[in-house]
Amino acid sequence: MKHIKLFILLCMAMPATAQTTVKQDPAIKQMVGEVSSKNIEAIVRKLVSFKSRNTLSDTTSKTEGIGAARNWIKSEMEGYAKASDGRLKVEFDTFTQPAGGRFDKPTVLKNVLAILKGTDPTDSRVYVVSGHYDSRVTNVMNANAVEPGAVDDASGTAVSMEICRVMSQRSFPATIIFMTVPGEEQGLNGSAHVAKRAKDEHWNVDAMLNNDIVGNTHGQDNDLKDNTHVRVFSEGIPSIDAVLRGDTTRRVAAAISALIGNGGENDSPSRQLARYTKEVAERYVDQLDVKLVYRRDRFLRGGDQTSFQLQGFTAVRVTEMNEDFTHQHQDLRTEKGIVYGDLPEFADYNYVQKVARMNLSTLANLASAPASPVNVGVTTTELTNNTTLKWEDPKIGKKPAGYYILMRETTSPFWERKTYVTGNQVTLDYSKDNYFFAVQSVDAEGHESLPIYPKPVR
């Protein structure tokens, strides 16, 4: 508790800029240091060695094709499980994708899930980190070409695998799933199956981090070389509010109306996860500046985070800052002195290491923290220049040591101030009409939950 009070004093003394946190958990810092760029490079090069990981490629060979790749990933994960004292369980999530669209025949797909079960039986939260292990060239239906896929997306697969290796040696109250999926290039098929399964089986997915194209540091058109920035994409209006899975347009209109009236279009759960990722990653990873991009994804592109967003889960996409499109979705060739193709020599493995450390620190902090408060509300019964916030303790997991009240100017993209309280209600001498607020749980060691944006209550 002494550490939390010191932390709050330091935070309140800081200027109102992008939030900076000074307290680190030594255990998380140690895990961050164990993430190896050499291991990441070895994973990427091994995946490239299968020649093609196209979702439609060979599944019977032991050395080539997507079948050999997924078997190797599962085997590696099982090696991590043997060193985890039974904490990590590895499985195939198998299903058949029917013919149609980018599938010329019914195709068996296998997601690889490495599940690090939480130690608290009262805590049902699940955190998912993912990369897709399939690859492609110019023609996505060409299953027989050499398709290295070093950055897209062996790099993201390596992130999931390497942090699984490190984190499976530890225990966390909440569950973490280290996932690699196929079918991304054919239409997000692998992730869509897991997300629907999570919804149908009532998994309490608190956050999903998708790492897709996280290994290149050179921009093709602008010739920028940048290994200190990474983008985190997050949607504003939640997909579940826009789609509501077939519900009536009246409910769609009501959901959008509530956003308009409450000013919460920049405070969706995914935006809170993005801000959280930036704060925690920059707390633990040196020389990494996390850039928040307020879009679901890049123009003309998509990713596996969308599968989870469409099922109502909180998810973001992590992607390198500058992309080189001569090394994405390209047949291997050389034209006018330019080498085309997603080859391993074009990846920056120290950069992938930073991205992996960002994911690890975020997941470790979340899985160690108490669950978020529930029924968070801002009182709107009368006109006043004060702000009264109310909330309830989380219904699952350990009881928080206290709560952080987050506050920022309405024009600021980042939380600017944290105030520590121990009760379930607070009145602040700041107007709810002039600031945005949120509430997050915190334990005695300073691990914070995801922030919850309040709803108006009368």
Buried (B, 14 or more C-beta within 10 A) or exposed (E): EEEBEEBBEBBEEBEEEBBEBEBBBEEBEEBBEBBBBEBBBBBBBBBBBBBBBBBBBBBEEEEBBBBBBBBBBBEBBBEBBEEBEEBBBBBBBEBEBEEEEBBEEEBEBBBBBBBBBBEBEEBBBBBBBBBBBBBBBBEBEBBEBBBBBBBBBBBBBBBBBBBBBBBBBBBBBBBBBBBBBBBBBBBBBBBBBBBBBBBEEEBBBBBBBBBBBBBBBBBBEEEEEBBEBBBBBBBBBBBBBEBBEEEEEEEBEEBBEEBEEBEBEBBBBBBBBBBBBBBBBBBBBEEBBBEBBBEBBBEEEBBBBBBBBBBBBBBBBBBBBBBBEBBBBBEBEEEEEEBBBBBBEBBBBEBBBBBBBBBBBBBBBBBBBBBBBBBBBBBBEEEEEEBBBBBEBBEBBBEBBBBBBBBBEEEBBBBBBBBBBEEBEBEBEBEBEEBBBBBBBBBEBBBBBBBBBBEEBE
